[in-house]
Amino acid sequence: MRVFLAFFKKELLESARSGKFLILGILFFAFGVMNPAIAKLTPWMMEMLAEELAASGMTVGEVAVDALTSWTQFFKNIPMALIAFVFLYSSSFTKEYESGTLVLMLTRGLARRNVVLAKAAVMELVWSAGYFLCFGVTYGYNAYYWDNSIAVELMPAVMNWWLFGVFTVALLILFSTLSRNSGGVLLGTGGCVLVSYLVSMIPKAAKYLPTALMNSAQLLTGVEKADEYTAAVIITAAASVICIALAVPILDKKQI
């Protein structure tokens, strides 16, 4: 446990020194502010476009915005934050393969499983911290300007999308042990998400796939119920654990 904690602290310090914490902190905070800001500015923007649209024969009525408008924006923006996260951490393993620092640590007795588990813990922790920072900022502004209670089943929707992020990070960890370069890591992670998305086009399969959690914004209006996502939640959680569990033996057998 002491070895794991030591490597865990080393990973945290490296993320801080490399500027990843700062970049992601600013990004998630900015998206958190942007969600209610866009909602507040929507009537003004539509008013600015009204004359131009009227010339095209289109009439713009009064635009009403509320907390639901902001939360809808939250679910539109968070995928971009996740993509940025994946790009920043795609070289977490491969950078150490190339520099040889991992070899040095392994020769000093560091167990490979501790490498996988510590890096996984840091990545999942950073994703969770960034995600809930964005959520907290948006929630606070929405509570100040409007009323969050208008968003039906808000917490299940938020937790569903967080879990999808956890799954994506688990894929990132798995492909980091399989590939020697960040391009392969990005291709593998993005490819799995794309395959899941394409398969979800089959109606009977959609509710069982991790990408179903990306549609959680529909919970906000009551169009869908939280229990409709139960299968996807269980499968996504299990798949996340399996990805990290597979990464351990893969790195054990990898020639570094």
Secondary structure, DSSP 8 states (H G I E B T S, - for coil): -HHHHHHHHHHHHHHHHTTHHHHHHHHHHHHHHHHHHHHHHHHHHHHHHHHHHHHTT---------HHHHHHHHHHHHHHHHHHHHHHHTTTTHHHHHHSHHHHHHHTT--HHHHHHHHHHHHHHHHHHHHHHHHHHHHHHHHHHS-GGGSTTHHHHHHHHHHHHHHHHHHHHHHHHH-SSHHHHHHHHHHHHHHHHHHTTSHHHHTTSGGGGGGGGGGTTTSS-GGGGHHHHHHHHHHHHHHHHHHHHHHHH---
